[in-house]
Amino acid sequence: MAYLFFNAEGVGGLSSISTDADKGSHRPDESYHAVKQVSDSDFESVRNGTKTAVLSGDNVSYNDEVVVYEAAAVLNMYFDNIMAAFNAFIDNNPEHSMITSVTEYRNFINTFDTNTLTYPMEKSWEKHCEDNSITYFHPLQLP
């Protein structure tokens, strides 16, 4: 099983995602988060960017997500946006059990030549990684 953590204050936006094995790393404050257990397939759809999760009341619903990178520059902007989360995690959690894997993924992104892909790329970066057996982390997986 897996978990989705929603902001309990406000509209219920997704704030974090976790596998069963990593749930303890997230230490959710249940007064601030609504924690929903979901199937592994729903988790993977959110993780790979093919679906977005929405909390409405006590129910989680999913919407299909359409991601298109028109050019390498657009994918590079996405990398720039997510890199802050990876760098912060690495800098602030040197002893964390995920540190080696997250560091390797960050280094992979830093050295990846986005010009080697065909554009427009009509799927999320995470889906591209999944399709090509690249170990990846969605930024929401970081505790």
C-alpha positions as CSV (number, residue, x, y, z in Angstrom):
1,M,0.0,0.0,0.0
2,A,0.9,3.6,-0.3
3,Y,-0.1,7.0,1.1
4,L,-1.1,10.4,-0.1
5,F,-0.7,13.3,2.4
6,F,-3.2,16.2,1.8
7,N,-3.1,19.6,3.3
8,A,-6.0,19.5,5.8
9,E,-6.2,23.3,6.0
10,G,-7.7,24.6,2.8
11,V,-8.8,22.8,-0.3
12,G,-7.0,19.6,0.3
13,G,-4.0,20.0,-1.9
14,L,-1.5,17.1,-2.2
15,S,1.6,17.9,-0.1
16,S,3.5,14.6,0.0
17,I,3.4,11.0,-1.2
18,S,4.9,7.8,0.3
19,T,5.2,4.1,-0.1
20,D,4.3,2.0,2.9
21,A,8.0,1.4,3.6
22,D,8.8,5.2,3.7
23,K,5.7,6.4,5.5
24,G,7.6,6.8,8.8
25,S,10.0,9.2,7.2
26,H,7.3,11.7,6.5
27,R,6.1,12.0,10.1
28,P,2.8,13.6,9.2
29,D,1.2,15.9,11.7
30,E,-2.4,14.6,11.4
31,S,-3.8,18.0,12.6
32,Y,-2.2,19.5,9.4
33,H,-2.4,16.5,7.1
34,A,-5.2,14.2,6.0
35,V,-3.4,10.9,5.3
36,K,-5.1,8.6,2.8
37,Q,-4.1,5.0,2.1
38,V,-4.2,4.3,-1.6
39,S,-3.5,1.4,-3.9
40,D,0.0,0.9,-5.3
41,S,-1.3,1.6,-8.8
42,D,-2.9,4.9,-7.8
43,F,0.3,5.9,-6.0
44,E,2.4,5.1,-9.1
45,S,0.0,7.1,-11.3
46,V,0.5,10.1,-9.1
47,R,4.2,9.5,-8.8
48,N,4.8,9.2,-12.5
49,G,2.7,12.3,-13.3
50,T,-0.1,10.6,-15.3
51,K,-2.7,11.5,-12.7
52,T,-3.3,14.2,-10.1
53,A,-5.0,13.4,-6.8
54,V,-7.7,15.6,-5.2
55,L,-9.2,15.3,-1.8
56,S,-12.8,16.1,-1.5
57,G,-14.3,15.5,1.9
58,D,-13.1,12.1,2.8
59,N,-12.7,10.8,-0.8
60,V,-9.7,10.8,-3.1
61,S,-10.4,11.3,-6.8
62,Y,-7.9,11.2,-9.7
63,N,-7.7,13.3,-12.8
64,D,-5.7,12.5,-15.9
65,E,-2.7,14.7,-16.3
66,V,-1.4,15.8,-19.7
67,V,2.2,16.9,-19.7
68,V,3.9,18.1,-22.8
69,Y,7.5,19.4,-23.0
70,E,7.7,21.4,-26.3
71,A,11.5,21.7,-26.2
72,A,14.6,20.9,-24.2
73,A,14.5,24.4,-22.6
74,V,11.0,23.6,-21.1
75,L,12.3,20.4,-19.6
76,N,15.3,22.2,-18.2
77,M,13.0,24.7,-16.5
78,Y,11.2,21.8,-14.9
79,F,14.5,20.5,-13.7
80,D,15.4,23.9,-12.3
81,N,12.0,24.0,-10.4
82,I,12.4,20.6,-8.8
83,M,16.1,20.9,-8.0
84,A,15.6,23.2,-5.0
85,A,13.6,20.4,-3.3
86,F,16.3,17.8,-3.9
87,N,19.1,20.1,-2.9
88,A,17.3,21.1,0.3
89,F,16.6,17.5,1.2
90,I,20.3,16.5,0.6
91,D,21.6,19.5,2.5
92,N,19.3,19.0,5.5
93,N,19.2,15.2,5.9
94,P,22.8,13.8,5.5
95,E,22.0,10.8,7.6
96,H,18.6,10.0,6.1
97,S,18.1,6.4,4.7
98,M,17.1,7.9,1.2
99,I,20.2,10.2,1.0
100,T,22.3,8.0,-1.4
101,S,19.4,7.3,-3.8
102,V,18.2,10.9,-3.9
103,T,21.8,12.2,-4.4
104,E,22.3,9.8,-7.3
105,Y,19.0,10.9,-8.9
106,R,19.9,14.6,-8.4
107,N,23.3,14.0,-10.0
108,F,21.7,12.1,-12.9
109,I,19.4,15.1,-13.6
110,N,22.4,17.5,-13.4
111,T,24.3,15.6,-16.0
112,F,21.3,14.6,-18.3
113,D,21.4,16.1,-21.7
114,T,17.8,17.1,-22.5
115,N,18.8,17.6,-26.1
116,T,19.0,13.8,-26.5
117,L,15.2,13.5,-26.3
118,T,12.6,13.9,-29.1
119,Y,10.3,16.9,-28.8
120,P,7.5,17.5,-28.2
121,M,7.8,14.9,-25.4
122,E,4.2,14.1,-24.5
123,K,4.6,12.6,-21.1
124,S,6.0,13.7,-17.7
125,W,9.7,13.4,-17.0
126,E,8.9,10.9,-14.3
127,K,6.9,8.8,-16.8
128,H,9.9,8.9,-19.1
129,C,12.1,7.7,-16.3
130,E,9.7,4.9,-15.5
131,D,9.4,3.8,-19.2
132,N,13.2,3.7,-19.5
133,S,13.9,1.9,-16.2
134,I,15.6,5.0,-14.6
135,T,15.3,5.1,-10.8
136,Y,13.6,8.4,-10.0
137,F,11.9,10.3,-7.2
138,H,9.0,12.6,-7.5
139,P,9.6,15.7,-5.5
140,L,6.6,14.9,-3.3
141,Q,8.3,11.7,-2.2
142,L,10.9,13.7,-0.2
143,P,10.1,13.9,3.5
